[in-house]
Amino acid sequence: MIQFEHVRKAYGDRLAVADLNLNISAGEFVVLIGPSGSGKSTTLRMINRLVEHDAGRIRFSGQEIRSFAPEDLRRRMGYAIQSVGLFPHWTIEKNIGTVPRLLDWPAAKVAARVQELLLLLQLDPAGFAHRYPHELSGGQQQRVGVARALAADPEVLLMDEPFGALDPVTRVVLQKEIKRIHALSGKTIVLVTHDIDEALFLASRIVLFRDGEVVQDGSPLALLSRPANDFVSEFLGRADLGIKRLGLDSVRSRMRPGGPAEGAPLAIDANLREALSAFISQGRDHLPVVHADGSHAGLAYFEDLLDTGSARKQADL
């Protein structure tokens, strides 16, 4: 869907992106990560021509992006940023409907789309549609920003540090929301972050930049299991690689059959990092596992968390 072919971008004497070759397929959730000044945000902004590349080609759906008028290209790509950028004197309903109205959608269609997106992002239309941005919390404003980016049903959603200004609790909630939306919609998402835990949680694929070049490109498990060099290991957190890997697998994958047991139960879809915390805090060697409806599913054993054989097999795929 998006292809970079020998792309270069410089700001004066500073080379921001050097000879970038990168393919992003439809339906992927690709996270661009790296130190400050590594080229990740420049790469994202070149996709919708907020930044123009100096050399090479960038293709979108098979066409060079410069064959599109910038406004036409951007209408096919949702864009969500950290500062949200909502119009303060417009209602939430009007903010979300901005692009559909520019595309001359009928009023009834715009209203239906706004309601659909508010429900998708778990904002009650009756309570939020006619409010103004200053009446919302930071997390709620960010949800509205995501809704506005999705309003015209874009083919691609670009997200530049969308949760960076939020408190840790709200940030985790919205990470789960965007992951849920990706699973429901199957949209192609390209997101920039400096937070490695966010990248590991969200991405189907991580592209790690350094000094304008791609250092490693692969699944979260592949990067944690086979870091390309010392820089990758250090960036991912060399001392925590094992713990981070636990966050990529679920209790479901390590559960054994068995009857109820004592202890606060684990959710079947909890990750193994969460399970480890539960084992330690409860001081038990096994715990019950429950389905989302609270019904018993099986047992989880502390010793099974240390069995990385299945993780190795996934990394090799």
DOROFI-5596 format. One record per atom (N, C-alpha, C): residue in three letters; x, y, z. Coordinates in steps of 0.2 Angstrom, whole numbers, plus 2048, in hexadecimal, padded with zeros to 3 digits. Each point is the difference from the previous one (the first is absolute). Layout:
% DOROFI-5596
ALAXYZ ...
% end
This chain:
% DOROFI-5596
MET8047FA800 MET7FC806800 MET804806800 ILE806800804 ILE804806800 ILE8077FE7FF GLN8048027FB GLN8077FE7FF GLN804806800 PHE806800803 PHE805805800 PHE8067FC7FC GLU8028047FB GLU8057FD7FC GLU8068057FF HIS8067FF804 HIS806804800 HIS7FE807802 VAL7FC801805 VAL7FD807802 VAL806803804 ARG8008077FF ARG805804803 ARG7FD806802 LYS801803806 LYS7FE806803 LYS805804804 ALA8028067FE ALA805804804 ALA7FD806802 TYR802803806 TYR7FE807802 TYR807804800 GLY8018037FB GLY8068047FF GLY8067FB800 ASP805800805 ASP8057FC800 ASP7FF7F9804 ARG7FA800803 ARG7FE7FA804 ARG7FC7FB7FC LEU8037FA800 LEU7FC7FB7FC LEU7FB7FC805 ALA7FA8017FE ALA7FB7FD805 ALA7FE7F97FE VAL8007FF7FA VAL7FE7F97FD VAL8057FE7FA ALA8037FB801 ALA8057FE7FB ALA7FF7F97FC ASP7FE8017FA ASP8007FA7FC ASP7FB7FB803 LEU7FA802801 LEU7FB7FC804 LEU7FC7FB7FB ASN8007FA801 ASN7FC7FB7FC ASN7FC7FC805 LEU7F98017FF LEU7FB7FD805 LEU7FA7FF7FD ASN7FD7FA801 ASN7F97FE7FD ASN7FC7FF806 ILE7FA803800 ILE7FA800805 ILE7FA7FD7FC SER7FE7FA802 SER7FB7FC7FD SER7F9802803 ALA7FB7FF7FC ALA7F9802803 ALA7FF7FC806 GLY7FD803805 GLY7FD7FD806 GLY8067FF805 GLU8068027FF GLU805800805 GLU7FF805805 PHE8037FF806 PHE800805805 PHE808801801 VAL8038057FD VAL807801800 VAL802806804 VAL8047FF805 VAL802805805 VAL8088027FE LEU8018067FF LEU8068037FF LEU803803806 ILE8067FD802 ILE803802807 ILE8078017FF GLY803804805 GLY8078027FF GLY801806805 PRO807801801 PRO801806804 PRO7FE8077FD SER800805803 SER7FE8077FE SER8058017FA GLY7FD8037FA GLY8048027FB GLY8027FA7FB SER7FD7FA801 SER8027FA7FC SER7FD8007FA GLY7FB8047FE GLY7FC8007FA GLY7F97FD800 LYS7FE7FD805 LYS7F97FD801 LYS7FB8057FE SER7FF806803 SER7FB8047FF SER8008037F9 THR8068017FD THR8018037F9 THR7FD7FA7FC THR8027FA801 THR7FD7FB7FC THR7F98007FF LEU7FD800806 LEU7F8800800 LEU7FE8067FC ARG802806801 ARG7FE8067FD ARG8018007F9 MET8057FD7FD MET8017FF7F9 MET7FA7FC7FD ILE7FD7FC804 ILE7FB7FC7FD ILE7FA8047FD ASN7FE805804 ASN7FA8047FE ASN8028077FE ARG8078017FE ARG8038067FD ARG800806805 LEU7FF7FF806 LEU801805805 LEU8088027FF VAL8047FB7FF VAL8078027FE VAL8017FD7F9 GLU8038037FC GLU8027FE7F9 GLU8077FD800 HIS8007FA7FD HIS8077FC800 HIS8048037FA ASP806800801 ASP8058037FC ASP8027FC7FA ALA8007F9801 ALA8027FB7FB ALA7FD7FA801 GLY8007FC7FB GLY7FD7F9800 GLY7F88017FF ARG7FD7FA801 ARG7F88007FF ARG7FD7FD806 ILE7FA803801 ILE7FB7FD805 ILE7FA7FF7FC ARG7FD7FA800 ARG7FA7FE7FD ARG7FB7FE805 PHE7FA8027FE PHE7FA7FF804 PHE7FB7FC7FB SER7FE7FA802 SER7FB7FC7FB SER8038007F9 GLY8077FF7FF GLY8037FF7FA GLY8018077FC GLN7FE806803 GLN8028067FC GLN805804804 GLU8048047FD GLU805804803 GLU7FB806804 ILE802801806 ILE7FC805804 ILE7FF8077FD ARG8068027FC ARG7FF8067FD ARG7FC8017FA SER7FD7FA7FE SER7FB8007FB SER7F9802802 PHE7FF800807 PHE7FA803803 PHE801807802 ALA7FA804800 ALA800806803 ALA8017FF808 PRO804804804 PRO8017FE807 PRO7F9800803 GLU7FB8047FF GLU7FA7FF804 GLU7FC7FA7FE ASP8007FE7FA ASP7FD7F97FE ASP8047FA804 LEU806801800 LEU8047FA803 LEU7FE800808 ARG800806803 ARG7FE800807 ARG7F97FE802 ARG7FC8017FB ARG7F97FE801 ARG7FF7F8800 ARG8057FD7FD ARG8007F9800 ARG8047FD806 MET803804804 MET8047FE806 MET7FE804806 GLY7FE7FD805 GLY7FE803807 GLY807802803 TYR800805804 TYR806802803 TYR7FE803807 ALA8037FC805 ALA7FF802807 ALA807802803 ILE800805804 ILE806803803 ILE7FF801808 GLN806801803 GLN800800807 GLN7FC806803 SER8008067FC SER7FD806803 SER7F88007FE VAL7FE7FB7FC VAL7F97FF7FE VAL7FE8057FB GLY800807802 GLY7FE8057FB GLY7F98007FF LEU7FC7FF805 LEU7F98017FE LEU7FE808800 PHE7FB8017FC PHE7FD8077FF PHE7FD802807 PRO802805804 PRO7FD801806 PRO7F9802800 HIS7FE8047FB HIS7F9803800 HIS7FB7FB7FC TRP8027FB7FE TRP7FC7FB7FD TRP7FE7FA805 THR7FA7FE800 THR7FE7FA804 THR8047FA7FE ILE8007FB804 ILE8037FA7FE ILE7FD7FC7FA GLU7FA8017FF GLU7FC7FD7FA GLU8038047FA LYS801806800 LYS8028047FA LYS8087FF7FF ASN8047FF806 ASN8077FF7FF ASN8017F97FC ILE7FC7FB802 ILE8017F97FD ILE7FE8007F9 GLY7FB8047FE GLY7FD8007FA GLY8048047FB THR805803802 THR8048057FC THR8017FE7F8 VAL8047FA800 VAL8027FE7F9 VAL7FA7FD7FC PRO7FB7FC803 PRO7FA7FE7FC PRO7FC8067FD ARG800806804 ARG7FC8067FD ARG8048037FB LEU807800800 LEU8048027FB LEU7FF7FC7F9 LEU7FF7F9801 LEU7FF7FC7FB LEU7F88007FE ASP7FC805802 ASP7F98007FE ASP7FC7FA802 TRP8017FD805 TRP7FC7FB802 TRP7F9803802 PRO7FB7FC7FF PRO7F9803802 PRO800800808 ALA7FC805802 ALA800801808 ALA7FE7FA804 ALA7FB7FC7FD ALA7FE7FA804 ALA8067FB800 LYS8048007FB LYS8057FB800 LYS806802805 VAL801807800 VAL805802805 VAL7FE7FF807 ALA7FA801801 ALA7FD800807 ALA8017F8802 ALA7FE7FC7FC ALA8007F9801 ALA8077FD801 ARG8058037FC ARG8077FE801 ARG803803807 VAL7FE806802 VAL802803806 VAL7FE7FB806 GLN7F97FE800 GLN7FE7FC805 GLN8037F9800 GLU8027FD7FA GLU8037FA800 GLU807800803 LEU8048067FF LEU806801802 LEU800801808 LEU7FC804802 LEU7FF801807 LEU7FF7FA804 LEU7FC7FC7FD LEU7FE7F9804 LEU8067FC7FF LEU8048007FB LEU8067FC7FF LEU805801805 LEU801807801 LEU805802805 LEU7FD801807 GLN7FA7FD801 GLN7FD7FF807 GLN7FF807803 LEU7FD8057FC LEU7FE806802 LEU7F88017FE ASP7FC800805 ASP7F98007FF ASP7FE8067FC PRO7FD7FF7FA PRO7FE8067FC PRO7FC805803 ALA7FB7FE804 ALA7FB804804 ALA804805804 GLY8057FD803 GLY804804805 GLY8068047FD PHE8027FF7FA PHE8068037FE PHE7FF8047F9 ALA7FC7FE7FC ALA7FF8037F9 ALA800807801 HIS7FC803804 HIS7FF807800 HIS804804805 ARG8057FD803 ARG805803805 ARG8058037FC TYR805804803 TYR8058047FD TYR8077FD803 PRO8058007FC PRO8077FD802 PRO802802807 HIS7FF806802 HIS802802807 HIS7FC7FD806 GLU7FB7FD7FE GLU7FB7FC805 GLU8027F9800 LEU8067FE7FD LEU8027F9800 LEU8077FF803 SER8017FA803 SER8077FF803 SER8047FF7FA GLY807800802 GLY8057FF7FA GLY7FF7F97FD GLY7FE7FB803 GLY7FF7F97FD GLY7FA8007FC GLN7FB804802 GLN7FA8007FC GLN8018047F9 GLN804806801 GLN8028047FA GLN8047FB7FB GLN8047FC803 GLN8047FC7FB GLN7FC7FB7FD ARG7FB7FD803 ARG7FB7FC7FD ARG7FD8037FA VAL7FE807801 VAL7FC8037FB VAL8058027FA GLY807801802 GLY8048017FA GLY8017FA7FC VAL8007FA803 VAL8007F97FD VAL7FA8007FB ALA7FA801803 ALA7FA8007FD ALA8008047FA ARG802806800 ARG8018057FB ARG8047FD7FA ALA8067FD802 ALA8047FD7FB ALA7FD7FA7FD LEU7FC7FD803 LEU7FC7FA7FD LEU7FA8027FC ALA7FE806801 ALA7F98027FE ALA7FE7FE7F8 ALA8058027FC ALA7FE7FF7F9 ALA8027F97FD ASP8017FB805 ASP8027F97FF ASP8068007FC PRO806803802 PRO8068007FC PRO8037F97FF GLU8047FF7FB GLU8037FA7FF GLU8067FF805 VAL803805802 VAL806800804 VAL7FF805806 LEU8027FE806 LEU800804806 LEU807802802 LEU802806800 LEU807802802 LEU7FF803807 MET8047FE805 MET800802806 MET807802803 ASP801807802 ASP806802802 ASP800802807 GLU8037FB804 GLU800801807 GLU7FA802803 PRO7FA7FC7FE PRO7FA802802 PRO7FE800807 PHE8047FC804 PHE7FE800808 PHE805802804 GLY8058047FD GLY806802804 GLY7FF805805 ALA7FA804800 ALA7FF805805 ALA7FB7FE805 LEU7FE7F9800 LEU7FB7FE805 LEU8037FD806 ASP7FD7FF805 ASP8027FD806 ASP8007F97FF PRO8047FC804 PRO8027F97FF PRO7F97FC7FF VAL7FB801805 VAL7FA7FC800 VAL7FC8017FA THR7FF8067FE THR7FC8027FA THR8047FD7FA ARG806801800 ARG8047FD7FA ARG7FF7F97FF VAL8007FC805 VAL7FF7F97FF VAL7F97FE7FE VAL7FB804802 VAL7F97FF7FE VAL8008017F8 LEU8038067FE LEU7FF8027F9 LEU8047FB7FC GLN8067FD802 GLN8047FB7FC GLN7FB7FA7FF LYS7FD7FE805 LYS7FB7FA7FF LYS7FA8027FB GLU7FE806801 GLU7FB8027FB GLU8028007F9 ILE8068037FE ILE8028007F9 ILE8027F97FE LYS8027FC805 LYS8027F97FE LYS7F97FC7FE ARG7FB802804 ARG7F97FD7FF ARG7FD8027F9 ILE8018077FF ILE7FE8037F9 ILE8037FC7FA HIS8077FF801 HIS8047FD7FB HIS7FD7F97FE ALA7FF7FC806 ALA7FD7FA7FF ALA7F98007FD LEU7FC804801 LEU7F98017FE LEU8008027F8 SER8058057FF SER7FF8037F9 SER8057FD7FB GLY8067FD803 GLY8057FE7FB GLY8038057FC LYS800806802 LYS8038067FD LYS808800801 THR8038037FB THR807800800 THR802806805 ILE8047FF805 ILE802805805 ILE807801800 VAL8028067FF VAL808802801 VAL800805806 LEU8047FE805 LEU800804806 LEU807801802 VAL802806802 VAL806802803 VAL800800808 THR8057FE803 THR800800807 THR807800802 HIS802803806 HIS8077FF803 HIS7FF7FA806 ASP7FA7FE801 ASP7FF7FB806 ASP8007F97FD ILE8067FC802 ILE8007FA7FE ILE7FB7FB802 ASP7FD801806 ASP7FB7FC803 ASP7FA8017FC GLU7FE8067FE GLU7FB8027FB GLU8007FC7FA ALA8068007FD ALA8027FD7F9 ALA7FF7F9801 LEU8027FD805 LEU8007F8801 LEU7F87FE801 PHE7FC804803 PHE7F97FF801 PHE7FC8007FA LEU8018067FC LEU7FC8017FB LEU8027FD7F9 ALA8067FF7FF ALA8037FF7F9 ALA7FF7F97FE SER7FE7FF7F9 SER8017F97FD SER8078007FD ARG8038067FF ARG8078017FE ARG803806802 ILE806800802 ILE804806803 ILE8068017FB VAL8008077FF VAL8068027FC VAL804805804 LEU8067FE802 LEU804803804 LEU8058047FC PHE800807801 PHE8058057FD PHE805802804 ARG8068027FD ARG806803803 ARG8038047FB ASP801807801 ASP8048047FC ASP7FD8007F8 GLY7F9800800 GLY7FD8007F9 GLY8007F97FC GLU8027FB804 GLU8017F97FC GLU7FC7FB804 VAL7FD7FB7FD VAL7FD7FA804 VAL8057FC802 VAL8007FF807 VAL8057FB803 VAL7FD7F9800 GLN7FA7FF802 GLN7FC7FA800 GLN7F98017FE ASP7FD7FB7FD ASP7F98007FE ASP7FD7F9800 GLY7FB7FF805 GLY7FD7FA801 GLY7FB800805 SER7FD7FA801 SER7FB7FF805 SER803802807 PRO7FC802805 PRO802801807 PRO8047FA803 LEU7FE7FA7FF LEU8037FA802 LEU8077FF7FD ALA8008017FA ALA8078007FC ALA805804803 LEU7FE807801 LEU805804802 LEU8027FF807 LEU7FB7FD805 LEU8027FE806 LEU8047FA801 SER7FF7FB7FB SER8037FA800 SER8078007FC ARG8008047FB ARG8068017FC ARG8028077FE PRO802804805 PRO8028077FF PRO8068007FB ALA8008047FB ALA8058007FB ALA807802803 ASN800804805 ASN807803802 ASN7FF802807 ASP805803803 ASP800802807 ASP7FC806801 PHE7FF8057FA PHE7FC805801 PHE7F97FE801 VAL7FE7FB7FC VAL7F97FE801 VAL7FE7FD807 SER8057FC802 SER7FF7FD807 SER800806805 GLU804805800 GLU800805804 GLU7FA804800 PHE7FD8027FA PHE7FA8047FF PHE7FA7FC802 LEU8007F97FF LEU7FA7FD803 LEU8017FF807 GLY806801803 GLY8007FE807 GLY8037FA802 ARG8077FF7FF ARG8037FA800 ARG7FF7FC806 ALA7FF803806 ALA7FF7FD806 ALA7F97FD801 ASP7FB8037FC ASP7F97FE801 ASP7FE7FC7FA LEU8047FE7FB LEU7FD7FC7FA LEU7FC7FA802 GLY8027FC805 GLY7FC7FB802 GLY7F9802802 ILE800805805 ILE7F9802802 ILE7FC8037FB LYS8038047FB LYS7FC8037FA LYS7FD7FA7FC ARG8047FB7FF ARG7FE7FA7FC ARG7F97FD803 LEU800800807 LEU7FA7FE803 LEU7FA8047FE GLY8018067FF GLY7FA8047FE GLY7FD7FF7F9 LEU8047FC7FC LEU7FD7FE7F9 LEU7FC7FA800 ASP8007FC806 ASP7FC7FA800 ASP7FB800805 SER7FB7FC7FF SER7FA800805 SER8007FA804 VAL7FC801806 VAL7FE7FA804 VAL7FD7FA7FC ARG7FC8027FC ARG7FD7FA7FC ARG8057FB7FD SER8068037FE SER8057FC7FC SER8037FB805 ARG800801807 ARG8047FC805 ARG7FB7FD804 MET7FA801800 MET7FB7FD804 MET7FF7F8800 ARG7FF7FD806 ARG7FF7F9800 ARG7F97FE802 PRO7FD7FB7FE PRO7FA7FE802 PRO8007FE808 GLY7FB801803 GLY7FF7FF807 GLY7FB804804 GLY7FE7FD806 GLY7FA803803 GLY802806804 PRO7FB803803 PRO801807803 PRO8067FF806 ALA803806801 ALA805800805 ALA7FF807804 GLU804800806 GLU800806804 GLU8048067FC GLY7FE806802 GLY8048067FE GLY7FC8047FB ALA802806800 ALA7FC8047FB ALA8017FE7F9 PRO7FB7FF7FC PRO8017FD7F9 PRO8048057FB LEU8037FD7FB LEU8038037FB LEU7FB8007FA ALA7FF8067FC ALA7FC8007FA ALA8047FC7FB ILE7FC7FC7FC ILE8037FC7FB ILE8048047FB ASP7FE8067FE ASP8048047FB ASP805805803 ALA8017FF807 ALA805804803 ALA8077FE7FD ASN805805800 ASN8067FE7FD ASN8047FD806 LEU8067FC7FE LEU8047FD805 LEU803804805 ARG8028067FD ARG803805805 ARG7FB802806 GLU7FA8017FE GLU7FA801805 GLU8007FA805 ALA8007FA7FD ALA8007FA804 ALA8057FF805 LEU8068027FD LEU806800805 LEU7FF804806 SER7FE8067FF SER7FE805805 SER7FB7FD805 ALA7FB7FC7FD ALA7FB7FD805 ALA8037FA804 PHE8047FC7FD PHE8037FB803 PHE804802806 ILE8048067FF ILE805802805 ILE7FC804806 SER7FB8047FE SER7FC803805 SER7FC7FB804 GLN7FE7FB7FD GLN7FC7FB804 GLN8047FA803 GLY8068007FE GLY8047FB803 GLY7FE7F97FF ARG7FD7FE7FA ARG7FE7FA7FF ARG8047FD7FA ASP8007F97FF ASP8037FD7FA ASP7FB7FE7FB HIS7F9801801 HIS7FB7FF7FB HIS7FA804802 LEU7FD8027FA LEU7FA804801 LEU7FA7FE7FB PRO7FA801802 PRO7FA7FF7FC PRO8008057FA VAL7FE7FE7FA VAL7FF8047FA VAL7F98007FF VAL7FD8067FE VAL7F98017FE VAL7FF8037FA HIS7FA7FF7FC HIS7FE8037FA HIS7FE807802 ALA7FE8047FB ALA7FE807800 ALA7FA800804 ASP7FB7FB800 ASP7FA800804 ASP8017FD807 GLY8067FF802 GLY8017FE807 GLY8007F8801 SER7FE7FC7FB SER8007F9800 SER8077FD800 HIS8017FA804 HIS8067FD801 HIS8037FD7F9 ALA8068027FE ALA8037FD7FA ALA8067FB801 GLY803800806 GLY8067FC801 GLY805803805 LEU8067FD800 LEU805802805 LEU8068037FC ALA803805804 ALA8078027FD ALA8057FF806 TYR8067FD7FE TYR8057FF804 TYR8068047FF PHE803802806 PHE806805800 PHE8057FD7FC GLU8027FA800 GLU8057FD7FD GLU7FF8007F8 ASP7FA8007FE ASP7FF8017F9 ASP8028067FD LEU800805804 LEU8028077FD LEU8078007FE LEU8047FB802 LEU8078007FE LEU8017FC7FA ASP7FB7FD7FE ASP8017FB7FA ASP7FF8057FA THR8068017FD THR8008057FA THR8007FC7F9 GLY7FF7FA800 GLY8007FC7FA GLY7FB8027FB SER7FA802802 SER7FB8027FB SER8028077FE ALA803804804 ALA8028077FD ALA8057FF7FB ARG8057FB801 ARG8058007FB ARG7FD7FD7F9 LYS7FC7FC801 LYS7FC7FD7FA LYS7FD8067FC GLN7FD805804 GLN7FC8057FC GLN8058057FD ALA806801804 ALA8058057FD ALA8037FD7FA ASP8007FA7FF ASP8037FD7FA ASP7FB8007FA LEU7FA801801 LEU7FB8007FB LEU8018067FB 
% end
